[in-house]
Structure formats: structure tokens, C-alpha cells
Amino acid sequence: MTDILLPSKISEVESSLVSSEPQRRRPAPKRARPRPELPLDDEIQAWSRPVQPVEDLDSLARRYPRRKVSLSSERKPMEFYDTPERPKAFSMDSLEFFFLIAQYFREALPLRLILLMIACQKAGGQIRLTQEEMSTVLDVHRGKINEALGEVMSHGIVFKVRRGVYQFNPPYSYRVAEFIPGTELVEAEYRQVDQDKMLAKIRKDESLPQLVRFPSLEHMREAIEELRKKRAEERAARRLARAQRQEEGTAQ
């Protein structure tokens, strides 16, 4: 015989099953929205259809192998010390050239002269300086300037165009462009001379020395090695002479 629950028993069972704390409604699970892929066959539709968020560039590149993927940042302005007369003045210089002349020239004046000419370049590598101006800037007698300038020119580093105007050999140092500030009467000017055009002009001029038309630093490298070899032999001879004197002193 089935037990019959009294109404009081039923209320007790219901109260035991129901918690006294308030029940929180659980949010329904969100359904993932389909993310349309970028159409590979229609570039025009690609601008109007949303695309899937990019997690990393590698996955994006794998999904669209025919497209070029790249990142760029805001370009910072170049910083150079300059003056109002020479704004943003800089040149392109060969590091190998600097490396070799620092070893080759044993005196400071040729190096100082080269640096001065680099600093005074115009667009296209022209240097408008007289020997008097060079001697004044470097505070050296003009005779010394003439001697150092002749040594620099003998290596094809610079050559004389006319009185007071010299030309830097483009593979060593070259100023591509310059900005000439304007005045109330003259408009500002931006001058640019591409290096390849200047090189072609120099190589066509058969009146120039061969080392100017076809510059090479190999002779400097060979001279540096010869000088080091000679100095090593001189040091070895001095050590041998010192050892012989010590032997003669002990024998006596």
C-alpha cells in the first residue's frame, strides 16, 4: 500500500529542495557570429566587407599568400647639427674610406683637410675654398696647406676644377642635395645632383688622372701593409741589436 504524503510533509520536502538564497539567472551562452573571410577573387568587395581580427602577421600571411603584408611606423625626423646658413647639411661618406685614411696618413694635417672639405661640400660634391681660406680655418701656414692638399689630390680623393673650386670623388664622399635659404629678393632653392650622373661625367673626362676617373683604395691598402711590414722588420732589428749588446756585456 503506497504511503500517502500529507500536505504538511509535502511542504517540508519542497522547502528542503529549494534554497533560501536568491537564485541568479545564468546568462545564455553567446553564439559565435560567423566571421566572413576576405574574398580572394574580388579586391573591390574587400573594402566593404568586415574581416576577421588579425592575431599575428604570420597567420594572416598564410591565409592570403598572394598579398603583401607589412608594418610601418611613423618616421622620425632626422636630427643634425646645422646652422641657418647650412640647414640640414650632411653628406654620404664611405666608411671604408675613413677606415683606410685613418691608417694611411701619418700626419694630422691631411686628415684635417679632408674633414674640412667634407664639411664644405655643396650639392654634387663641389668644394668652394681657396688655399688662403683653408689656411685661415685650420690655422696653418699656406705652404703646409699646399703640401697636404697635393698629397690628398695625389690619391684621387679630390681634384681641382678651377681656382678656388675642388671636386670630391663621389665614391669617397658625396653630398646629394642642399637647401639654399631664400631672402627677400631671392627665392629659396633646393638643389639635387645624383651621384651616378656625377660619376658618369667624371669618367668621360679623359683629361683627369686615371685614379680620379676610376678610383681605388687598393694602393692605400698595399702601402699600409708595406709600412707595417717595414716597421715590424725595424722592431725585430732593434730587438736583435739589444740582445747582442747584452751578450757582449755579460761576456766582458
Sine and cosine of phi, psi and omega as CSV:
sin_phi,cos_phi,sin_psi,cos_psi,sin_omega,cos_omega
0.00,0.00,0.82,-0.57,-0.06,-1.00
-0.95,0.32,0.69,-0.72,0.03,-1.00
-0.94,0.34,0.65,-0.76,0.02,-1.00
-0.97,-0.24,0.83,-0.55,-0.02,-1.00
-0.99,0.11,0.74,-0.67,0.06,-1.00
-0.97,0.25,0.39,-0.92,0.02,-1.00
-0.83,0.56,-0.55,0.83,0.01,-1.00
-0.92,0.38,-0.61,0.79,0.04,-1.00
-0.92,0.40,-0.64,0.77,-0.02,-1.00
-0.88,0.47,-0.66,0.75,0.01,-1.00
-0.91,0.41,-0.58,0.82,0.04,-1.00
-0.91,0.41,-0.67,0.74,0.01,-1.00
-0.90,0.44,-0.68,0.73,0.00,-1.00
-0.89,0.45,-0.63,0.78,-0.01,-1.00
-0.94,0.35,-0.52,0.86,0.03,-1.00
-0.95,0.31,-0.46,0.89,-0.01,-1.00
-0.99,0.11,-0.42,0.91,-0.05,-1.00
-0.99,-0.13,0.80,-0.60,0.00,-1.00
-0.97,0.26,0.55,-0.84,0.02,-1.00
-0.97,0.25,-0.33,0.94,-0.01,-1.00
-0.97,0.23,0.52,-0.85,0.00,-1.00
-0.92,0.38,0.66,-0.75,-0.04,-1.00
-1.00,0.09,0.72,-0.69,0.05,-1.00
-0.99,-0.10,0.69,-0.73,0.00,-1.00
-0.98,0.20,0.83,-0.56,0.00,-1.00
-0.98,0.22,0.73,-0.68,0.01,-1.00
-0.94,0.35,0.58,-0.81,0.01,-1.00
-0.94,0.35,0.63,-0.77,-0.01,-1.00
-0.87,0.50,0.69,-0.72,-0.01,-1.00
-0.97,0.25,0.68,-0.73,0.05,-1.00
-1.00,0.06,0.76,-0.65,0.00,-1.00
-0.92,0.38,0.84,-0.55,0.01,-1.00
-0.97,0.22,0.67,-0.74,0.03,-1.00
-0.92,0.40,0.75,-0.66,0.00,-1.00
-0.98,-0.18,0.90,-0.44,-0.04,-1.00
-0.92,0.38,0.65,-0.76,0.05,-1.00
-0.99,0.16,0.39,-0.92,0.03,-1.00
-0.95,0.31,0.83,-0.56,-0.01,-1.00
-0.91,0.42,0.82,-0.58,-0.05,-1.00
-0.99,0.15,-0.32,0.95,-0.11,-0.99
-0.98,-0.22,-0.08,1.00,-0.05,-1.00
-0.66,-0.75,0.99,-0.16,-0.05,-1.00
-0.94,0.35,-0.46,0.89,-0.04,-1.00
-0.93,0.38,-0.66,0.75,0.02,-1.00
-0.93,0.38,-0.35,0.94,-0.04,-1.00
-0.90,0.43,-0.42,0.91,-0.03,-1.00
-0.99,0.17,-0.37,0.93,-0.07,-1.00
-0.97,-0.24,-0.16,0.99,-0.03,-1.00
-0.96,-0.29,0.69,-0.72,0.03,-1.00
-0.92,0.39,0.48,-0.88,-0.02,-1.00
-0.88,-0.48,0.25,-0.97,0.01,-1.00
-0.95,0.32,0.68,-0.74,0.00,-1.00
-0.84,0.55,0.59,-0.81,-0.03,-1.00
-1.00,-0.02,0.83,-0.56,0.04,-1.00
-1.00,0.00,-0.69,0.73,0.07,-1.00
-0.45,-0.89,0.38,-0.93,-0.09,-1.00
-0.94,0.34,-0.46,0.89,0.00,-1.00
-0.90,0.44,-0.71,0.70,0.01,-1.00
-0.91,0.42,-0.61,0.79,0.02,-1.00
-0.91,0.42,-0.66,0.76,0.01,-1.00
-0.92,0.40,-0.58,0.82,0.03,-1.00
-0.94,0.35,-0.55,0.84,-0.01,-1.00
-0.95,0.31,-0.56,0.83,-0.05,-1.00
-0.79,-0.61,0.97,0.22,-0.12,-0.99
-0.92,0.39,-0.36,0.93,-0.04,-1.00
-1.00,0.07,-0.10,1.00,-0.05,-1.00
-0.97,-0.23,0.55,-0.84,0.04,-1.00
-1.00,0.04,0.79,-0.61,-0.02,-1.00
-0.92,-0.39,0.79,-0.61,0.00,-1.00
-0.47,-0.88,0.38,-0.92,0.07,-1.00
-0.85,-0.53,0.58,-0.81,0.06,-1.00
-0.66,-0.75,0.44,-0.90,0.02,-1.00
-0.86,-0.51,0.21,-0.98,0.02,-1.00
-0.91,0.41,0.79,-0.61,-0.06,-1.00
-0.97,0.24,0.77,-0.64,0.00,-1.00
-0.98,0.18,0.56,-0.83,0.05,-1.00
-0.93,0.37,0.60,-0.80,0.01,-1.00
-0.96,0.29,0.66,-0.75,-0.03,-1.00
-0.94,-0.35,0.82,-0.58,0.06,-1.00
-0.62,-0.79,0.57,-0.82,0.16,-0.99
-0.96,0.29,0.76,-0.65,-0.01,-1.00
-0.51,-0.86,0.00,-1.00,0.05,-1.00
-0.76,-0.65,0.29,-0.96,0.04,-1.00
-0.85,0.52,-0.53,0.85,0.02,-1.00
-0.97,0.24,-0.45,0.89,-0.02,-1.00
-0.76,-0.65,0.94,0.34,-0.07,-1.00
-0.96,0.29,0.68,-0.73,0.06,-1.00
0.73,0.68,0.74,0.67,-0.03,-1.00
-1.00,-0.01,0.87,-0.49,0.05,-1.00
-0.45,-0.89,0.27,-0.96,-0.04,-1.00
-0.74,-0.67,0.28,-0.96,0.13,-0.99
-1.00,-0.07,0.80,-0.60,-0.07,-1.00
-0.79,-0.62,0.60,-0.80,0.04,-1.00
-0.98,0.19,0.84,-0.54,0.03,-1.00
-0.92,0.39,-0.57,0.82,0.05,-1.00
-0.90,0.43,-0.59,0.81,0.06,-1.00
-0.89,0.46,-0.74,0.67,0.04,-1.00
-0.87,0.49,-0.67,0.74,-0.04,-1.00
-0.87,0.49,-0.66,0.75,-0.06,-1.00
-0.98,0.19,-0.66,0.75,-0.03,-1.00
-0.93,0.37,-0.45,0.89,0.07,-1.00
-0.91,0.41,-0.47,0.88,0.02,-1.00
-1.00,-0.02,-0.53,0.85,-0.15,-0.99
-0.98,0.22,-0.79,0.62,-0.09,-1.00
-0.97,0.23,0.86,-0.50,-0.04,-1.00
-1.00,0.07,-0.32,0.95,0.03,-1.00
-0.97,-0.23,0.41,-0.91,-0.07,-1.00
-0.98,0.19,-0.48,0.88,-0.14,-0.99
-0.89,0.46,-0.71,0.70,0.05,-1.00
-0.86,0.52,-0.62,0.79,0.03,-1.00
-0.92,0.40,-0.67,0.74,0.03,-1.00
-0.89,0.45,-0.62,0.78,0.00,-1.00
-0.92,0.39,-0.66,0.76,0.04,-1.00
-0.89,0.46,-0.69,0.72,0.02,-1.00
-0.90,0.44,-0.63,0.78,0.03,-1.00
-0.89,0.46,-0.68,0.74,-0.02,-1.00
-0.93,0.36,-0.56,0.83,0.09,-1.00
-0.89,0.45,-0.66,0.75,-0.04,-1.00
-0.94,0.35,-0.42,0.91,-0.08,-1.00
-0.98,-0.22,0.22,0.98,0.01,-1.00
-0.90,0.43,0.57,-0.82,0.21,-0.98
-0.98,-0.21,0.11,-0.99,0.06,-1.00
-0.85,0.53,0.77,-0.64,-0.07,-1.00
1.00,-0.09,-0.02,1.00,0.08,-1.00
1.00,0.06,0.19,0.98,0.02,-1.00
-0.98,0.20,0.59,-0.81,0.01,-1.00
-0.84,-0.54,0.92,-0.39,-0.02,-1.00
-0.98,-0.20,1.00,0.09,-0.01,-1.00
-0.61,-0.79,0.71,-0.70,0.16,-0.99
-1.00,0.03,0.27,-0.96,0.03,-1.00
-0.91,0.41,-0.51,0.86,0.08,-1.00
-0.89,0.46,-0.68,0.74,0.02,-1.00
-0.92,0.40,-0.62,0.78,0.06,-1.00
-0.88,0.47,-0.70,0.71,-0.01,-1.00
-0.91,0.41,-0.57,0.82,0.03,-1.00
-0.93,0.38,-0.71,0.70,-0.03,-1.00
-0.91,0.41,-0.70,0.72,-0.06,-1.00
-1.00,0.04,-0.11,0.99,0.02,-1.00
0.84,0.54,0.77,0.64,-0.01,-1.00
-0.74,-0.67,0.52,-0.85,0.03,-1.00
-0.87,0.49,0.56,-0.83,-0.07,-1.00
-0.88,0.47,-0.55,0.83,0.04,-1.00
-0.86,0.50,-0.64,0.77,0.05,-1.00
-0.92,0.40,-0.62,0.79,0.03,-1.00
-0.89,0.45,-0.70,0.71,-0.01,-1.00
-0.88,0.48,-0.65,0.76,0.01,-1.00
-0.92,0.39,-0.72,0.70,-0.01,-1.00
-0.92,0.39,-0.63,0.78,0.02,-1.00
-0.90,0.43,-0.63,0.78,0.06,-1.00
-0.89,0.46,-0.62,0.78,0.03,-1.00
-0.92,0.39,-0.67,0.75,0.02,-1.00
-0.90,0.44,-0.68,0.73,-0.03,-1.00
-0.93,0.36,-0.47,0.88,-0.02,-1.00
-0.91,0.41,-0.32,0.95,0.02,-1.00
-0.99,-0.13,0.12,0.99,0.03,-1.00
0.97,0.26,0.27,0.96,-0.02,-1.00
-0.95,0.30,-0.71,0.71,0.11,-0.99
-0.71,-0.71,0.32,-0.95,0.12,-0.99
-0.62,-0.79,0.39,-0.92,-0.08,-1.00
-1.00,0.08,0.77,-0.63,0.07,-1.00
-1.00,0.00,-0.77,0.64,0.09,-1.00
-0.34,-0.94,-0.06,-1.00,-0.05,-1.00
-0.88,0.47,0.83,-0.56,0.03,-1.00
0.98,0.19,0.09,1.00,0.01,-1.00
-0.74,-0.67,0.84,-0.55,0.03,-1.00
-0.84,-0.54,0.30,-0.95,-0.02,-1.00
-0.81,-0.59,0.81,-0.59,0.09,-1.00
-0.97,0.23,0.63,-0.77,0.06,-1.00
-0.95,0.31,0.85,-0.52,-0.16,-0.99
-0.82,0.57,-0.59,0.81,0.00,-1.00
-0.91,0.40,-0.30,0.95,-0.04,-1.00
-1.00,-0.05,-0.75,0.66,0.03,-1.00
-0.42,-0.91,0.65,-0.76,-0.09,-1.00
-0.42,-0.91,0.73,-0.68,0.10,-1.00
-0.97,-0.25,0.90,-0.43,-0.11,-0.99
-0.96,0.27,-0.70,0.72,-0.13,-0.99
-0.58,-0.82,0.30,-0.95,0.09,-1.00
-0.49,-0.87,0.49,-0.87,0.06,-1.00
-0.95,-0.30,0.85,-0.53,-0.01,-1.00
-0.98,-0.22,0.93,-0.36,-0.04,-1.00
-0.88,0.47,0.54,-0.84,0.01,-1.00
-1.00,0.01,0.17,-0.99,0.07,-1.00
-0.79,-0.61,-0.15,-0.99,0.03,-1.00
-0.91,0.41,-0.45,0.89,-0.06,-1.00
-0.97,-0.24,-0.42,0.91,-0.07,-1.00
-0.85,-0.52,0.74,-0.67,0.03,-1.00
-0.96,0.27,0.44,-0.90,0.06,-1.00
-0.90,0.43,0.49,-0.87,-0.07,-1.00
-0.70,-0.71,0.68,-0.73,0.10,-0.99
-0.91,-0.41,0.90,-0.43,-0.03,-1.00
-0.95,-0.31,0.69,-0.73,0.01,-1.00
-0.68,-0.74,0.74,-0.68,0.03,-1.00
-0.76,-0.65,0.93,-0.38,-0.03,-1.00
-0.93,0.37,0.59,-0.81,-0.08,-1.00
-0.90,0.43,-0.62,0.78,-0.06,-1.00
-0.91,0.42,-0.55,0.84,0.03,-1.00
-0.93,0.36,-0.64,0.77,0.03,-1.00
-0.92,0.38,-0.64,0.77,0.04,-1.00
-0.87,0.49,-0.69,0.72,0.01,-1.00
-0.89,0.45,-0.62,0.79,0.01,-1.00
-0.91,0.41,-0.67,0.74,-0.01,-1.00
-0.92,0.38,-0.67,0.75,-0.06,-1.00
-0.95,0.33,-0.38,0.93,0.05,-1.00
-0.99,0.17,-0.31,0.95,-0.06,-1.00
-0.99,0.11,0.99,-0.17,-0.06,-1.00
-0.97,0.26,-0.17,0.98,0.04,-1.00
-0.97,0.23,-0.25,0.97,-0.01,-1.00
-0.99,0.13,0.44,-0.90,0.04,-1.00
-0.88,0.47,0.44,-0.90,-0.03,-1.00
-0.87,0.49,-0.59,0.81,-0.02,-1.00
-0.94,0.33,-0.33,0.94,0.09,-1.00
-0.99,0.11,-0.71,0.70,-0.03,-1.00
-0.92,0.38,-0.61,0.79,-0.01,-1.00
-0.77,-0.64,0.98,0.20,-0.11,-0.99
-0.91,0.40,0.54,-0.84,0.04,-1.00
-0.47,-0.88,0.61,-0.79,0.04,-1.00
-0.98,-0.18,0.10,1.00,-0.08,-1.00
-0.90,0.43,-0.60,0.80,0.00,-1.00
-0.91,0.42,-0.53,0.85,0.07,-1.00
-0.93,0.37,-0.67,0.74,0.02,-1.00
-0.88,0.48,-0.69,0.72,0.01,-1.00
-0.90,0.43,-0.65,0.76,0.00,-1.00
-0.91,0.41,-0.62,0.79,0.03,-1.00
-0.90,0.44,-0.67,0.74,0.01,-1.00
-0.91,0.41,-0.65,0.76,0.03,-1.00
-0.90,0.44,-0.67,0.74,0.01,-1.00
-0.90,0.44,-0.67,0.74,0.01,-1.00
-0.92,0.40,-0.63,0.78,0.03,-1.00
-0.90,0.43,-0.68,0.73,0.01,-1.00
-0.90,0.44,-0.67,0.74,0.01,-1.00
-0.92,0.38,-0.58,0.82,0.05,-1.00
-0.91,0.42,-0.65,0.76,0.04,-1.00
-0.91,0.41,-0.63,0.78,0.03,-1.00
-0.91,0.42,-0.64,0.76,0.04,-1.00
-0.91,0.42,-0.64,0.77,0.03,-1.00
-0.91,0.42,-0.62,0.78,0.02,-1.00
-0.92,0.40,-0.62,0.79,0.02,-1.00
-0.92,0.39,-0.64,0.77,0.04,-1.00
-0.90,0.44,-0.65,0.76,0.01,-1.00
-0.91,0.42,-0.67,0.74,0.02,-1.00
-0.91,0.43,-0.62,0.79,0.02,-1.00
-0.91,0.41,-0.65,0.76,0.01,-1.00
-0.92,0.39,-0.62,0.79,0.01,-1.00
-0.92,0.40,-0.64,0.77,0.03,-1.00
-0.90,0.43,-0.63,0.78,0.03,-1.00
-0.90,0.43,-0.63,0.77,0.03,-1.00
-0.91,0.42,-0.66,0.75,0.02,-1.00
-0.91,0.42,-0.59,0.81,0.01,-1.00
-0.93,0.38,-0.64,0.77,0.03,-1.00
-0.95,0.32,-0.52,0.85,0.00,-1.00
-0.93,0.38,-0.56,0.83,0.02,-1.00
-0.96,0.29,0.00,0.00,0.00,0.00
